[in-house]
Amino acid sequence: MGVQVTGAAGRTGPVRRGVALARATHLEPALAVSAVAVLLAVAAGVTPGRTVLVGAAVLAGQASIGWCNDWLDADRDRAVGRQDKPVVQGVVTPATLRTAALTAVAVAVVLSLLLGVVPGLLLLVLVASGWAYDAGLKRTALSPLPYLTGFGALPAGVVAAAPGTPAAPWWLVAAGAALGGAAHVANVAPDVADDLATGVRGLPHRVGPVPSAVAGAVLLGAASLLLVLGPAGPPSALERAAGVLAVPAVVVAALAGSPRARRLAFPAVLLLTVLDVVLLVAGGAALG
């Protein structure tokens, strides 16, 4: 399955292969999602040791999703000339990515379940959602579903890792799902032409860039407002500052809807997500 590149990877030094493998995890979003999980664990009162375990489990799961994506999409990436992809450059082979993806998902399962059955299974919903997206849901009108379910389950799993296995507040789960939906729109936007050329038609492709961008902005703004207004009591100064971050949703809408600036949309969503959670933690919102 995928493009078999012979010889090229074998002539590549171990350092370059290591860097290429790290890049193939989709490193920036993998680190951003892991950072959000760690910050939420701190806010939820998860013990330090288990917080490290949460971060490691989420990072392993995100790495597996990235490697799975580049493994399964090797033929498509080569067909459209994605020279930013290490597998297309011949630095790593699809077989190597397959092995890495399967190893990482096994590590993610073990680390997640070490947190307990409930938090472990909830964290693994995010992993399963990512694999389902890569395996085919991205080609259907249900393409937002893995993002909505996976990122809704993430805060639920992190909070459940706290002592007593508490349930996450509804507003935190809703905010996670909304951020996931916005991330889907922003993630798809730069690759619409390549996707259409290779037969990928998710929901954003079907409804068009401008309606998708508007929907993404609404979801992003809604997530920011949920994180401000959801916690009990009047919003603190820091939480009000988080509310101000809803304003960039309009900018993200313009970025995702504009052909010239679409590649900035996904990093903008990631940055806003991390800032939202940082302010949530700093504001002392009770998550457990």
C-alpha positions in Angstrom: 0.0 0.0 0.0 1.5 3.4 -1.0 4.5 4.3 -3.1 7.5 2.0 -2.7 10.7 4.1 -3.0 13.6 1.8 -3.3 17.2 2.7 -2.4 16.6 6.4 -1.6 15.8 6.0 2.0 18.6 3.5 2.4 21.1 6.1 1.3 19.8 8.7 3.7 21.7 9.3 7.0 20.0 8.4 10.3 19.8 12.0 11.4 18.0 13.1 8.2 15.7 10.0 8.5 14.9 10.9 12.1 14.0 14.5 11.2 11.9 13.3 8.3 10.0 10.9 10.6 9.4 13.7 13.1 8.1 15.9 10.3 5.8 13.1 9.1 4.0 13.1 12.4 2.6 16.5 11.4 4.8 17.8 14.2 3.2 21.3 14.9 -0.4 20.1 15.4 0.8 17.0 17.2 2.7 19.1 19.7 -0.1 21.7 20.0 -2.7 19.0 20.8 -0.4 17.4 23.3 0.3 20.8 24.9 -3.4 21.4 25.2 -3.9 18.0 26.9 -1.1 18.8 29.4 -2.5 22.2 30.2 -6.0 20.8 30.7 -4.6 18.1 33.0 -3.0 20.8 35.1 -6.3 22.7 35.3 -8.2 19.5 36.2 -5.9 18.7 39.1 -4.3 15.6 37.6 -1.3 14.6 39.6 2.1 15.5 38.0 3.1 11.9 37.2 -0.3 11.2 35.5 -0.1 14.6 33.7 3.2 13.4 32.1 1.4 10.2 31.2 -1.5 12.1 29.6 1.0 14.1 27.5 2.9 11.0 26.4 -0.3 9.1 25.5 -1.7 12.0 23.5 1.6 12.6 21.7 1.9 9.0 20.8 -1.6 9.0 19.4 -1.0 12.1 17.4 2.2 10.8 16.0 0.4 7.6 14.9 -2.3 9.7 13.1 0.3 11.7 11.3 2.3 8.7 10.2 -0.8 6.9 9.2 -1.8 9.9 7.1 1.5 10.1 5.2 1.6 6.3 4.8 -1.9 6.0 3.3 -1.6 9.2 1.2 1.8 8.4 -0.3 0.4 7.7 -3.7 -1.8 10.8 -3.6 1.0 13.0 -2.4 3.3 11.8 -5.2 0.6 12.3 -7.8 0.2 16.0 -6.9 4.0 16.6 -6.3 3.9 17.3 -2.6 7.6 17.9 -2.2 7.1 18.9 1.4 6.3 15.3 2.2 9.4 13.2 3.3 7.9 10.1 1.7 7.7 11.9 -1.6 11.3 13.1 -1.2 12.3 9.5 -0.7 13.8 10.1 2.7 11.4 7.5 4.3 9.4 4.8 2.7 5.7 4.1 3.1 6.6 0.8 4.8 8.6 2.7 7.4 5.7 5.0 8.1 3.3 2.0 8.4 5.6 0.4 10.9 6.0 3.7 12.8 2.2 4.3 12.8 1.3 0.8 14.1 4.0 1.0 16.8 2.9 4.4 17.9 -0.8 3.5 18.1 0.2 0.4 20.2 2.1 2.7 22.5 -0.8 5.1 22.7 -3.2 2.3 23.7 -0.9 1.1 26.4 -0.2 4.5 27.8 -3.8 5.6 27.7 -5.1 2.5 29.5 -2.5 3.0 32.2 -4.5 6.0 33.2 -7.6 3.8 33.8 -10.3 2.4 31.6 -12.5 5.5 31.4 -9.9 8.1 30.7 -8.0 5.7 28.5 -10.9 4.9 26.3 -11.9 8.5 26.0 -8.4 9.5 25.0 -8.4 6.7 22.5 -11.5 8.0 20.9 -9.3 10.9 19.6 -6.8 8.3 18.1 -9.5 6.2 16.6 -11.2 9.3 15.1 -7.9 10.3 13.5 -7.3 6.9 12.0 -10.9 6.7 10.7 -10.4 10.1 9.0 -7.2 9.1 7.4 -8.6 5.7 6.3 -11.5 7.2 4.4 -13.9 9.5 6.2 -12.1 12.5 4.8 -13.4 11.5 1.4 -17.1 11.7 2.5 -19.6 14.3 3.7 -19.0 13.0 7.2 -15.4 14.4 7.2 -16.0 16.7 10.1 -17.2 13.9 12.4 -13.8 12.6 13.4 -12.7 16.1 14.4 -15.9 16.8 16.4 -15.9 13.5 18.2 -12.1 13.2 18.7 -11.6 16.8 20.1 -14.8 16.6 22.1 -13.5 13.4 23.8 -10.0 14.8 24.4 -10.9 17.1 27.3 -13.3 14.5 28.7 -10.5 11.9 28.8 -8.0 14.4 30.4 -10.4 15.5 33.1 -11.3 11.8 33.8 -7.7 11.2 34.6 -8.0 13.3 37.7 -8.5 11.6 41.1 -12.0 10.2 41.4 -12.5 10.1 37.6 -14.7 13.2 37.4 -16.8 14.0 34.4 -15.7 17.0 32.3 -18.1 19.9 32.3 -20.4 20.1 29.3 -19.0 23.4 28.1 -15.5 22.1 28.0 -16.5 19.1 25.8 -18.6 21.4 23.6 -15.6 23.8 23.2 -13.3 20.9 22.3 -15.7 19.7 19.6 -16.2 23.2 18.2 -12.4 23.7 18.1 -12.1 20.4 16.3 -14.7 21.5 13.7 -12.8 24.7 13.1 -9.5 22.9 12.8 -11.0 20.6 10.1 -12.0 23.5 8.0 -8.6 25.2 8.4 -6.7 22.0 7.8 -8.5 21.2 4.6 -8.4 24.7 3.1 -4.7 24.8 1.8 -5.1 21.4 0.0 -8.5 21.7 -1.7 -7.1 21.7 -5.2 -4.8 18.7 -4.6 -7.7 16.9 -2.8 -10.1 17.4 -5.6 -7.5 16.2 -8.2 -7.1 12.9 -6.3 -10.8 12.2 -5.5 -11.0 13.5 -2.0 -14.3 15.4 -1.4 -15.0 16.0 2.2 -17.8 18.3 3.5 -15.7 21.5 3.0 -15.0 20.6 -0.6 -18.7 20.0 -1.2 -20.0 23.2 0.3 -17.2 25.5 -1.0 -14.4 27.5 0.6 -16.4 30.6 1.7 -19.3 28.8 3.5 -16.7 26.5 5.1 -14.7 29.4 6.3 -17.7 31.1 7.8 -18.7 27.9 9.5 -15.2 27.5 10.8 -15.2 31.1 12.2 -18.5 30.5 13.9 -17.2 27.4 15.5 -14.0 29.0 16.6 -15.8 32.0 18.1 -18.2 29.7 19.8 -15.4 27.7 21.4 -13.8 30.8 22.8 -17.0 32.1 24.2 -17.8 28.7 25.8 -14.4 28.7 27.5 -15.1 32.2 28.9 -18.8 31.9 29.9 -18.8 28.2 30.8 -17.0 28.2 34.1 -19.2 29.1 37.2 -19.1 32.6 38.4 -18.4 35.9 36.6 -15.5 35.8 34.1 -12.1 36.8 35.5 -9.9 39.4 33.8 -8.0 36.6 32.2 -11.1 34.8 31.0 -12.4 38.1 29.5 -9.0 38.3 27.7 -9.8 34.8 26.3 -13.1 36.2 25.1 -11.2 38.8 23.1 -9.5 35.9 21.3 -12.9 35.2 19.7 -12.2 38.2 17.5 -9.5 36.4 15.4 -12.2 34.0 14.3 -13.1 36.6 11.7 -9.5 36.7 10.5 -9.4 32.9 10.3 -12.5 33.0 8.2 -10.8 35.3 5.8 -7.7 33.2 5.7 -9.5 29.9 5.1 -11.7 31.5 2.4 -8.8 33.3 0.6 -6.8 31.2 -1.8 -3.6 33.3 -1.1 -3.6 32.9 2.6 -5.2 29.5 3.3 -2.0 28.0 4.6 -2.1 30.5 7.5 -5.5 29.3 8.7 -4.6 26.1 10.4 -1.6 27.5 12.3 -3.9 30.4 13.4 -6.5 27.9 14.8 -3.8 26.0 16.6 -2.4 29.2 18.1 -5.8 30.4 19.2 -6.6 27.0 20.7 -3.4 26.9 22.8 -3.9 30.6 23.9 -7.5 29.9 24.9 -6.5 27.0 27.1 -3.6 28.9 28.6 -5.9 31.7 29.7 -8.5 29.1 30.9 -5.8 27.5 33.1 -4.5 30.9 34.3 -8.0 32.0 35.1 -8.4 29.1 37.5 -11.5 27.6 36.0 -12.7 24.4 37.8 -12.7 21.6 35.3 -13.3 18.6 37.6 
